[in-house]
Amino acid sequence: MKTALEEIRQRAKSALETAADTAAVEELRVKLMGKKGELTAILKQMGRLSAEERPVIGQLANEVREDIEGHIRQKLEELGQAALLQRLAAESIDVTMPGKKQPVGRPHPLTRVLDEIKEIFLGMGFDCVEGPEVETDYYNFEALNIPKNHPARDTQDTFFISDEIVLRSQTSPVQVRTMEQRKPPIRIIAPGRVYRSDAVDATHSPLFHQIEGLVVDKGVTMADLKGTLAIFAKLLYGGDVQVRFRPHHFQFTEPSAEMDSMCHSCGGKGCRLCKGEGWIELLGCGMVHPKVLRGCGIDPDEYSGFAFGMGLERVVMRRYNIDDLRLFYENDLRFLSQF
């Protein structure tokens, strides 16, 4: 049995010296020391030995096992080091080679123009505020003088989550929340995403962006509203921009108006974009309805105010002479790389 153990030790050492990879090492380990291995088979025969021989053979068997395991660990380390050196040689990098130029991203045209609009109104002394996109029916309608079952709700095409919760159809609720929390004077803009169940076409989308504005103070008049929006249009589009105000009706302002700009695509002659009118609606505006002020805890006999709301997409279309709103959401790099 001693001879057999020494023979196993020598064969293991010789085989490990010639092992080419870790698979060969593992195969040898299983052959010698696995459940059915040669060393294991010898150890199972120790029960036949006398009491005097058993401890001697047991000690030798443990020495052989430890010796073989040590040689296996050493061989695996050598193979691992060799594999690492081979991999490093194959993956070497020439640091003197010129790098690959990576494309640099740019702000989306909607983001770019929104930042410009913010700067314009911040320069006029406005604050920028935000509000929740999932809104209550009260703030989206009732606080804006649109009670339940009022026909004006039908024109909004609102996404209802429940009877009392909606996806906001405008950013006007932010104005109401601000008037509840602040005392006049108030001068804010409220940009954000809004949702309406509109069919997608060149000028409509179920998800779009609005920028609402609100001014409340003593002595605010319609002239202040027109002057503010006229300056805004000139700063955004240039001094030669042509705008007009048309009488309109909004439930939360009185009097109300819409501001149009001359169609940038046809120059006022009439085309598909402006539906033959020569003008494109940019925003709605008006003097804040006294009932809305009173509902927010502001005395309409002491304070007055004006409000306006514009769709960001239409402003950007006018800004860059774009004739299809859908281009903003198609993520076509040929389009986006132009900005």
Buried (B, 14 or more C-beta within 10 A) or exposed (E): BEEBBEEBBEBBEEBBEEBEEEEBBBBBBEBBBEEEBBBBEBBEEBEEBEEEEEEEBEEBBEEBBEBBBEBBEEBBEEBEEEEEEEEEEEEEEEEEEEEEEEEEEEEBBBBBBBEBBBEBBEEBEBBEBEBEBEBBBBBBBBBBBBEEEEEBBEEBEBBEEEEEEBBBBBBBBBBBBBBEEBEBEBBBBBBBEBBBEEEEEBBBBBBBBBBBBBBBBEEBEBEBBBEBBBEBBBBBBEEEBEBEBEEBEBBBBBBBBBBBBBBBBBEBEBBEBBEEBBBBBBBBBBBBBBBBBEBBEBEBEEBBBBBBBBBBBBBBBBBBEBBBBBBBEEEEEEBBEEB
